[in-house]
Amino acid sequence: MEKKKIGIIIFSAIILLLLGSISYITIKKNFFPLYYSKKDIVVIDSLIIQQPVLEYGIPVDSINIVSGTIKNGQLPATLLRSLGAPDNIINQLVLLPPDSFDLRKIKAGNTYKAFYTNDTLNTLSYFVYELSATDYAVFNLCDSLQIKLDKKQVNVVRKTGSATINSSLWNAVVNNGMNLLVTFELSDIYAWSIDFFGLKKGDSFDVIYDELYVDSTSIGIGHVHAAVFSYSGKSFYAFHFQNDSVNGYWDDKGENLKKTFLKAPLRFSRVSSGFTYARKHPILKTVRAHTGVDYAAPSGTPVMSIGQGTVIEKGYKGGGGNTVKIRHNSVYTTAYLHLSKYGKDIAVGSHVEQGQVIGYIGSTGLSTGPHLDFRVWKNNMPVNPLTMESPPAEPLSPQQKPVFDSIRIILQKELDEITDTNNNQ
Protein backbone atom coordinates (compact mmCIF):
# COMPACT_ATOMS: atom_id res chain seq x y z
CA MET A 1 0.00 0.00 0.00
CA GLU A 2 2.83 2.37 0.89
CA LYS A 3 4.56 1.62 -2.39
CA LYS A 4 1.31 2.38 -4.25
CA LYS A 5 1.06 5.83 -2.61
CA ILE A 6 4.67 6.60 -3.48
CA GLY A 7 3.99 5.59 -7.10
CA ILE A 8 0.96 7.88 -7.30
CA ILE A 9 2.96 10.81 -5.89
CA ILE A 10 5.79 10.29 -8.41
CA PHE A 11 3.32 10.00 -11.31
CA SER A 12 1.54 13.21 -10.22
CA ALA A 13 4.86 15.06 -9.98
CA ILE A 14 5.75 14.00 -13.52
CA ILE A 15 2.38 15.22 -14.82
CA LEU A 16 2.78 18.56 -13.06
CA LEU A 17 6.30 18.92 -14.40
CA LEU A 18 5.11 18.29 -17.99
CA LEU A 19 2.22 20.73 -17.61
CA GLY A 20 4.63 23.34 -16.22
CA SER A 21 6.99 22.85 -19.13
CA ILE A 22 4.21 23.25 -21.68
CA SER A 23 2.93 26.37 -19.90
CA TYR A 24 6.47 27.79 -19.81
CA ILE A 25 6.87 27.21 -23.52
CA THR A 26 3.49 28.80 -24.21
CA ILE A 27 4.30 31.85 -22.06
CA LYS A 28 7.70 32.23 -23.66
CA LYS A 29 6.19 32.05 -27.14
CA ASN A 30 3.62 34.71 -26.22
CA PHE A 31 5.97 37.10 -24.46
CA PHE A 32 9.15 36.64 -26.49
CA PRO A 33 8.01 36.58 -30.12
CA LEU A 34 11.44 37.81 -31.30
CA TYR A 35 12.88 34.48 -30.25
CA TYR A 36 10.01 32.44 -31.62
CA SER A 37 8.92 33.99 -34.91
CA LYS A 38 7.06 31.77 -37.36
CA LYS A 39 9.89 31.76 -39.88
CA ASP A 40 12.47 30.60 -37.30
CA ILE A 41 10.63 27.76 -35.58
CA VAL A 42 8.47 24.75 -36.19
CA VAL A 43 6.07 23.68 -33.38
CA ILE A 44 5.23 19.97 -33.20
CA ASP A 45 3.11 18.91 -30.21
CA SER A 46 4.42 21.86 -28.21
CA LEU A 47 8.04 20.98 -28.98
CA ILE A 48 10.06 23.80 -30.51
CA ILE A 49 12.47 22.89 -33.32
CA GLN A 50 14.81 25.65 -34.44
CA GLN A 51 15.10 25.89 -38.24
CA PRO A 52 18.59 26.30 -39.76
CA VAL A 53 19.83 29.75 -40.75
CA LEU A 54 20.57 29.88 -44.48
CA GLU A 55 22.94 32.12 -46.43
CA TYR A 56 23.01 31.64 -50.23
CA GLY A 57 20.97 28.51 -49.48
CA ILE A 58 23.79 27.13 -47.28
CA PRO A 59 23.09 26.21 -43.60
CA VAL A 60 25.44 28.40 -41.56
CA ASP A 61 24.46 27.55 -37.97
CA SER A 62 27.66 25.62 -37.30
CA ILE A 63 30.04 26.70 -40.03
CA ASN A 64 32.99 29.10 -40.29
CA ILE A 65 32.82 31.88 -42.88
CA VAL A 66 35.70 33.89 -44.34
CA SER A 67 34.91 36.95 -46.51
CA GLY A 68 37.22 38.65 -48.97
CA THR A 69 37.61 40.72 -52.15
CA ILE A 70 39.07 39.55 -55.45
CA LYS A 71 42.47 41.19 -55.98
CA ASN A 72 43.93 42.49 -59.23
CA GLY A 73 45.38 39.67 -61.30
CA GLN A 74 44.11 36.99 -58.89
CA LEU A 75 43.21 33.80 -60.78
CA PRO A 76 40.32 31.59 -59.61
CA ALA A 77 42.57 28.56 -59.20
CA THR A 78 45.12 30.55 -57.20
CA LEU A 79 42.43 31.99 -54.94
CA LEU A 80 40.76 28.61 -54.28
CA ARG A 81 44.12 26.98 -53.54
CA SER A 82 44.95 29.75 -51.04
CA LEU A 83 41.58 29.13 -49.36
CA GLY A 84 42.35 25.42 -48.97
CA ALA A 85 40.57 23.78 -51.91
CA PRO A 86 42.06 20.34 -52.75
CA ASP A 87 43.94 19.83 -56.04
CA ASN A 88 41.29 17.52 -57.50
CA ILE A 89 38.72 20.31 -57.19
CA ILE A 90 41.04 22.92 -58.68
CA ASN A 91 41.84 20.61 -61.62
CA GLN A 92 38.14 20.41 -62.40
CA LEU A 93 38.00 24.18 -63.00
CA VAL A 94 39.51 23.79 -66.48
CA LEU A 95 36.89 21.15 -67.32
CA LEU A 96 33.91 23.38 -66.59
CA PRO A 97 31.44 23.47 -69.50
CA PRO A 98 30.88 26.98 -70.95
CA ASP A 99 27.25 27.03 -69.89
CA SER A 100 28.14 26.22 -66.27
CA PHE A 101 30.17 29.28 -65.32
CA ASP A 102 32.55 31.54 -67.22
CA LEU A 103 35.60 32.03 -65.00
CA ARG A 104 36.34 35.26 -66.87
CA LYS A 105 33.37 36.78 -65.00
CA ILE A 106 35.45 36.76 -61.80
CA LYS A 107 36.65 40.36 -61.59
CA ALA A 108 38.84 42.31 -59.21
CA GLY A 109 36.88 44.25 -56.58
CA ASN A 110 33.98 41.79 -56.33
CA THR A 111 33.40 40.00 -53.04
CA TYR A 112 33.46 36.32 -52.14
CA LYS A 113 32.81 34.11 -49.10
CA ALA A 114 34.42 30.80 -48.15
CA PHE A 115 32.49 28.34 -45.95
CA TYR A 116 34.43 25.87 -43.73
CA THR A 117 33.29 22.98 -41.55
CA ASN A 118 33.30 23.84 -37.86
CA ASP A 119 35.60 21.01 -36.73
CA THR A 120 39.27 20.22 -36.35
CA LEU A 121 39.66 19.64 -40.11
CA ASN A 122 38.22 23.08 -41.02
CA THR A 123 37.45 21.82 -44.53
CA LEU A 124 36.49 24.25 -47.30
CA SER A 125 32.99 23.14 -48.35
CA TYR A 126 31.56 26.03 -50.36
CA PHE A 127 32.87 29.07 -52.20
CA VAL A 128 30.43 31.85 -53.13
CA TYR A 129 31.32 34.56 -55.66
CA GLU A 130 29.10 37.64 -55.99
CA LEU A 131 28.80 38.69 -59.62
CA SER A 132 26.69 41.72 -58.69
CA ALA A 133 24.51 43.05 -55.91
CA THR A 134 21.90 40.43 -56.83
CA ASP A 135 23.61 37.60 -58.77
CA TYR A 136 25.97 35.05 -57.26
CA ALA A 137 27.56 31.67 -57.96
CA VAL A 138 27.83 28.87 -55.37
CA PHE A 139 30.80 26.48 -55.83
CA ASN A 140 29.99 23.21 -54.06
CA LEU A 141 33.36 21.67 -53.13
CA CYS A 142 32.09 18.86 -50.90
CA ASP A 143 32.69 16.06 -53.40
CA SER A 144 33.12 16.90 -57.06
CA LEU A 145 32.95 20.50 -58.22
CA GLN A 146 29.41 21.73 -58.82
CA ILE A 147 28.38 25.32 -59.56
CA LYS A 148 24.94 26.85 -59.12
CA LEU A 149 23.97 30.32 -60.32
CA ASP A 150 21.31 32.10 -58.33
CA LYS A 151 19.89 35.51 -57.40
CA LYS A 152 19.27 37.20 -54.10
CA GLN A 153 15.74 38.28 -53.33
CA VAL A 154 15.12 41.90 -54.30
CA ASN A 155 12.64 43.70 -52.06
CA VAL A 156 10.70 46.63 -53.51
CA VAL A 157 9.91 49.42 -51.03
CA ARG A 158 7.49 52.13 -52.10
CA LYS A 159 8.67 55.55 -50.93
CA THR A 160 7.68 59.18 -51.10
CA GLY A 161 10.00 62.16 -51.13
CA SER A 162 9.70 65.91 -51.01
CA ALA A 163 12.25 68.69 -51.28
CA THR A 164 12.69 72.41 -51.91
CA ILE A 165 15.56 73.68 -54.03
CA ASN A 166 18.02 75.86 -52.14
CA SER A 167 21.12 75.39 -54.27
CA SER A 168 20.69 72.44 -56.66
CA LEU A 169 18.48 69.44 -57.37
CA TRP A 170 21.35 67.16 -56.32
CA ASN A 171 21.70 68.78 -52.92
CA ALA A 172 17.93 68.88 -52.40
CA VAL A 173 17.70 65.11 -52.94
CA VAL A 174 20.67 64.38 -50.65
CA ASN A 175 19.57 66.73 -47.88
CA ASN A 176 16.11 65.16 -47.77
CA GLY A 177 17.35 61.59 -47.41
CA MET A 178 16.44 60.31 -50.86
CA ASN A 179 18.47 58.01 -53.08
CA LEU A 180 20.76 60.02 -55.37
CA LEU A 181 19.34 58.18 -58.39
CA VAL A 182 16.09 60.10 -57.87
CA THR A 183 18.00 63.08 -59.31
CA PHE A 184 18.66 61.31 -62.59
CA GLU A 185 15.18 59.81 -62.79
CA LEU A 186 13.55 63.23 -62.41
CA SER A 187 15.92 64.80 -64.94
CA ASP A 188 15.01 62.07 -67.45
CA ILE A 189 11.25 62.33 -66.84
CA TYR A 190 11.18 66.12 -67.13
CA ALA A 191 13.92 66.39 -69.78
CA TRP A 192 11.41 67.82 -72.29
CA SER A 193 9.61 70.30 -70.03
CA ILE A 194 11.93 71.61 -67.29
CA ASP A 195 15.25 73.37 -67.80
CA PHE A 196 17.29 71.95 -64.91
CA PHE A 197 19.97 74.54 -65.57
CA GLY A 198 17.43 77.23 -64.74
CA LEU A 199 16.18 75.93 -61.36
CA LYS A 200 15.69 78.69 -58.82
CA LYS A 201 15.67 78.79 -55.05
CA GLY A 202 12.17 77.92 -53.89
CA ASP A 203 11.35 75.48 -56.70
CA SER A 204 10.20 72.18 -55.20
CA PHE A 205 9.03 68.67 -55.98
CA ASP A 206 7.14 65.70 -54.55
CA VAL A 207 7.79 62.20 -55.84
CA ILE A 208 6.48 58.64 -55.39
CA TYR A 209 9.01 55.96 -56.28
CA ASP A 210 10.18 52.40 -55.63
CA GLU A 211 13.56 51.72 -54.06
CA LEU A 212 15.16 48.30 -54.45
CA TYR A 213 16.85 46.51 -51.56
CA VAL A 214 18.87 43.33 -51.20
CA ASP A 215 18.86 42.46 -47.51
CA SER A 216 19.12 45.93 -45.96
CA THR A 217 21.27 47.45 -48.74
CA SER A 218 19.76 49.75 -51.35
CA ILE A 219 20.73 48.78 -54.89
CA GLY A 220 18.93 51.54 -56.76
CA ILE A 221 15.65 52.96 -57.95
CA GLY A 222 13.13 50.62 -59.47
CA HIS A 223 10.37 52.86 -60.72
CA VAL A 224 9.01 56.40 -60.37
CA HIS A 225 5.22 56.21 -60.20
CA ALA A 226 4.44 59.92 -60.12
CA ALA A 227 5.91 63.33 -59.41
CA VAL A 228 4.94 66.98 -59.33
CA PHE A 229 7.59 69.67 -59.87
CA SER A 230 6.90 73.27 -58.91
CA TYR A 231 9.04 75.23 -61.39
CA SER A 232 8.88 78.98 -62.10
CA GLY A 233 5.48 79.23 -60.43
CA LYS A 234 3.89 76.34 -62.38
CA SER A 235 3.14 72.76 -61.34
CA PHE A 236 4.41 70.07 -63.70
CA TYR A 237 2.81 66.68 -63.06
CA ALA A 238 4.21 63.37 -64.27
CA PHE A 239 2.29 60.09 -64.06
CA HIS A 240 3.69 56.80 -65.26
CA PHE A 241 1.36 54.81 -67.47
CA GLN A 242 1.91 51.50 -69.21
CA ASN A 243 -0.79 49.86 -71.29
CA ASP A 244 -0.33 47.62 -74.32
CA SER A 245 2.49 49.22 -76.33
CA VAL A 246 2.32 52.52 -74.39
CA ASN A 247 4.94 53.12 -71.71
CA GLY A 248 5.92 56.58 -70.52
CA TYR A 249 4.93 59.65 -68.53
CA TRP A 250 1.96 61.94 -69.03
CA ASP A 251 0.84 65.13 -67.28
CA ASP A 252 -2.41 65.76 -65.40
CA LYS A 253 -4.19 66.55 -68.70
CA GLY A 254 -3.06 63.31 -70.30
CA GLU A 255 -0.48 64.93 -72.57
CA ASN A 256 2.75 63.11 -73.29
CA LEU A 257 5.71 64.58 -71.37
CA LYS A 258 8.01 63.39 -74.13
CA LYS A 259 8.50 66.07 -76.75
CA THR A 260 10.14 66.23 -80.16
CA PHE A 261 13.21 67.88 -78.60
CA LEU A 262 14.97 67.64 -75.24
CA LYS A 263 15.07 70.83 -73.22
CA ALA A 264 18.88 70.80 -73.21
CA PRO A 265 21.74 68.71 -74.67
CA LEU A 266 23.38 68.18 -71.25
CA ARG A 267 22.02 66.69 -68.05
CA PHE A 268 23.49 69.07 -65.49
CA SER A 269 25.49 72.22 -66.08
CA ARG A 270 25.01 75.99 -66.05
CA VAL A 271 24.40 78.60 -68.74
CA SER A 272 27.54 80.70 -68.97
CA SER A 273 26.47 82.83 -71.94
CA GLY A 274 23.04 83.39 -73.46
CA PHE A 275 21.57 84.09 -76.88
CA THR A 276 22.35 87.65 -78.02
CA TYR A 277 23.19 89.74 -81.05
CA ALA A 278 25.60 91.95 -79.07
CA ARG A 279 28.16 90.05 -77.03
CA LYS A 280 31.80 91.01 -76.57
CA HIS A 281 33.79 87.97 -77.64
CA PRO A 282 35.99 86.80 -74.72
CA ILE A 283 39.01 86.22 -77.00
CA LEU A 284 38.58 88.52 -80.00
CA LYS A 285 37.37 91.40 -77.74
CA THR A 286 34.96 92.56 -80.42
CA VAL A 287 31.16 92.90 -80.21
CA ARG A 288 29.49 90.28 -82.34
CA ALA A 289 26.36 88.12 -82.36
CA HIS A 290 26.25 84.95 -80.27
CA THR A 291 23.29 83.07 -81.70
CA GLY A 292 23.52 80.16 -79.32
CA VAL A 293 23.77 79.20 -75.67
CA ASP A 294 27.00 78.31 -73.86
CA TYR A 295 26.83 75.57 -71.24
CA ALA A 296 29.81 75.41 -68.88
CA ALA A 297 30.65 71.83 -67.84
CA PRO A 298 33.74 69.70 -67.11
CA SER A 299 35.75 68.30 -70.02
CA GLY A 300 34.48 64.91 -71.13
CA THR A 301 30.86 65.52 -70.12
CA PRO A 302 28.61 63.68 -72.64
CA VAL A 303 26.70 65.87 -75.11
CA MET A 304 23.37 64.51 -76.40
CA SER A 305 21.39 65.20 -79.55
CA ILE A 306 18.16 66.95 -78.52
CA GLY A 307 16.22 65.01 -81.15
CA GLN A 308 16.51 62.34 -83.79
CA GLY A 309 17.94 63.37 -87.12
CA THR A 310 20.78 63.06 -89.62
CA VAL A 311 24.37 64.29 -89.19
CA ILE A 312 25.07 66.80 -91.98
CA GLU A 313 28.41 68.13 -90.71
CA LYS A 314 31.21 66.75 -88.59
CA GLY A 315 34.67 68.22 -88.26
CA TYR A 316 36.86 71.09 -87.16
CA LYS A 317 35.13 74.41 -87.94
CA GLY A 318 37.65 77.15 -87.13
CA GLY A 319 36.55 79.16 -84.10
CA GLY A 320 33.85 76.58 -83.34
CA GLY A 321 36.41 73.79 -83.01
CA ASN A 322 35.17 70.23 -83.29
CA THR A 323 31.55 70.52 -84.40
CA VAL A 324 28.58 68.25 -85.10
CA LYS A 325 25.59 69.61 -87.02
CA ILE A 326 22.30 67.68 -87.20
CA ARG A 327 19.25 68.20 -89.41
CA HIS A 328 16.18 67.01 -87.49
CA ASN A 329 13.52 67.71 -90.14
CA SER A 330 12.69 70.27 -92.80
CA VAL A 331 12.33 72.96 -90.13
CA TYR A 332 14.94 72.44 -87.36
CA THR A 333 18.73 72.06 -87.38
CA THR A 334 21.09 72.02 -84.36
CA ALA A 335 24.85 72.34 -83.90
CA TYR A 336 27.22 71.38 -81.06
CA LEU A 337 30.55 73.26 -80.93
CA HIS A 338 33.94 73.09 -79.12
CA LEU A 339 33.75 69.29 -78.61
CA SER A 340 36.82 67.46 -77.30
CA LYS A 341 35.91 64.34 -79.29
CA TYR A 342 33.00 62.78 -81.13
CA GLY A 343 30.54 60.10 -80.07
CA LYS A 344 30.72 56.50 -81.31
CA ASP A 345 29.68 55.99 -84.97
CA ILE A 346 29.05 59.70 -85.53
CA ALA A 347 29.68 60.45 -89.21
CA VAL A 348 28.18 62.60 -91.94
CA GLY A 349 25.01 60.84 -93.10
CA SER A 350 24.56 58.76 -89.94
CA HIS A 351 21.19 58.70 -88.17
CA VAL A 352 21.07 59.73 -84.50
CA GLU A 353 18.36 59.16 -81.90
CA GLN A 354 17.08 61.61 -79.33
CA GLY A 355 19.40 61.52 -76.31
CA GLN A 356 22.22 59.78 -78.21
CA VAL A 357 25.73 60.92 -77.23
CA ILE A 358 27.18 62.74 -80.26
CA GLY A 359 30.28 64.15 -78.55
CA TYR A 360 31.95 65.30 -75.34
CA ILE A 361 32.56 68.71 -73.77
CA GLY A 362 35.87 70.28 -74.75
CA SER A 363 37.60 73.59 -75.42
CA THR A 364 38.59 73.32 -79.08
CA GLY A 365 38.57 76.35 -81.39
CA LEU A 366 38.28 79.86 -79.94
CA SER A 367 37.44 79.00 -76.34
CA THR A 368 38.57 80.16 -72.89
CA GLY A 369 37.60 76.90 -71.16
CA PRO A 370 35.58 73.70 -71.45
CA HIS A 371 32.00 74.40 -72.52
CA LEU A 372 29.38 73.59 -75.17
CA ASP A 373 28.19 76.21 -77.64
CA PHE A 374 24.73 74.93 -78.62
CA ARG A 375 22.86 76.42 -81.57
CA VAL A 376 19.42 75.95 -83.13
CA TRP A 377 18.05 77.07 -86.48
CA LYS A 378 14.35 77.16 -87.40
CA ASN A 379 13.74 77.53 -91.13
CA ASN A 380 17.43 78.51 -91.45
CA MET A 381 17.03 81.35 -88.93
CA PRO A 382 18.82 81.19 -85.54
CA VAL A 383 16.49 80.88 -82.53
CA ASN A 384 17.09 80.98 -78.79
CA PRO A 385 17.33 77.35 -77.54
CA LEU A 386 16.16 78.39 -74.05
CA THR A 387 12.84 79.79 -75.27
CA MET A 388 12.18 77.34 -78.12
CA GLU A 389 8.86 75.51 -77.85
CA SER A 390 8.83 71.82 -78.70
CA PRO A 391 5.69 70.01 -79.93
CA PRO A 392 4.57 67.01 -77.84
CA ALA A 393 4.99 63.44 -78.94
CA GLU A 394 2.12 61.07 -79.71
CA PRO A 395 -0.83 61.49 -77.27
CA LEU A 396 -2.89 58.79 -75.59
CA SER A 397 -5.60 57.19 -77.69
CA PRO A 398 -9.29 57.68 -76.73
CA GLN A 399 -9.38 54.03 -75.62
CA GLN A 400 -6.37 54.46 -73.28
CA LYS A 401 -7.42 57.78 -71.74
CA PRO A 402 -10.06 56.39 -69.27
CA VAL A 403 -7.60 53.75 -67.99
CA PHE A 404 -4.92 56.42 -67.56
CA ASP A 405 -7.32 58.74 -65.70
CA SER A 406 -8.24 56.01 -63.21
CA ILE A 407 -4.56 55.59 -62.33
CA ARG A 408 -3.81 59.32 -62.39
CA ILE A 409 -6.60 60.18 -59.91
CA ILE A 410 -5.19 57.80 -57.29
CA LEU A 411 -1.58 58.95 -57.74
CA GLN A 412 -2.49 62.64 -57.83
CA LYS A 413 -4.36 62.29 -54.54
CA GLU A 414 -1.26 60.68 -53.01
CA LEU A 415 0.95 63.50 -54.31
CA ASP A 416 -1.43 66.14 -52.95
CA GLU A 417 -1.31 64.45 -49.53
CA ILE A 418 2.50 64.72 -49.56
CA THR A 419 2.21 68.43 -50.38
CA ASP A 420 -0.40 69.04 -47.67
CA THR A 421 1.71 67.24 -45.07
CA ASN A 422 4.76 69.35 -45.89
CA ASN A 423 2.76 72.60 -45.85
CA ASN A 424 1.43 71.79 -42.36
CA GLN A 425 4.86 71.07 -40.87
Secondary structure as UniProt FT lines:
FT   HELIX           2..31
FT   TURN            33..35
FT   TURN            38..40
FT   STRAND          41..44
FT   TURN            45..46
FT   STRAND          47..50
FT   STRAND          54..55
FT   TURN            56..57
FT   STRAND          58..59
FT   TURN            61..62
FT   STRAND          63..69
FT   TURN            72..73
FT   HELIX           76..83
FT   HELIX           87..91
FT   HELIX           92..95
FT   TURN            98..100
FT   HELIX           103..105
FT   TURN            108..109
FT   STRAND          111..117
FT   STRAND          124..130
FT   STRAND          135..140
FT   STRAND          146..151
FT   STRAND          154..164
FT   HELIX           169..175
FT   TURN            176..177
FT   HELIX           181..189
FT   TURN            190..193
FT   TURN            196..197
FT   TURN            201..202
FT   STRAND          204..214
FT   TURN            215..216
FT   STRAND          217..231
FT   TURN            232..233
FT   STRAND          234..243
FT   TURN            244..245
FT   STRAND          246..250
FT   TURN            252..253
FT   STRAND          270..273
FT   STRAND          276..280
FT   TURN            282..284
FT   STRAND          287..290
FT   STRAND          293..296
FT   TURN            299..300
FT   STRAND          302..304
FT   STRAND          309..316
FT   HELIX           318..320
FT   STRAND          322..327
FT   STRAND          332..342
FT   TURN            344..345
FT   TURN            348..349
FT   STRAND          351..352
FT   TURN            354..355
FT   STRAND          357..362
FT   STRAND          371..378
FT   TURN            379..380
FT   STRAND          381..383
FT   TURN            385..387
FT   TURN            398..400
FT   HELIX           401..424
//
